[in-house]
Amino acid sequence: MRSAGSTALLAGRRARSSMLSWEYIGRAFGCGPEEALERFGETLPDVDRDEEV
């Protein structure tokens, strides 16, 4: 069984790999885009190149 933290991490990374914005992911987790980036931390070069955090 997974802990809540690892489940959230997996959900955040899967959302990002589905090309959802850091702003959208942050709202889903009750934080801002900067905190979402810090928390889930995987950037996607093709997606994040032109995106402001």
Summary of the structure (lengths in Angstrom):
residues: 53
radius of gyration: 10.7
end to end distance: 32.9
largest distance: 37.5
contacts: 120
relative contact order: 0.18
helix: 62%
strand: 0%
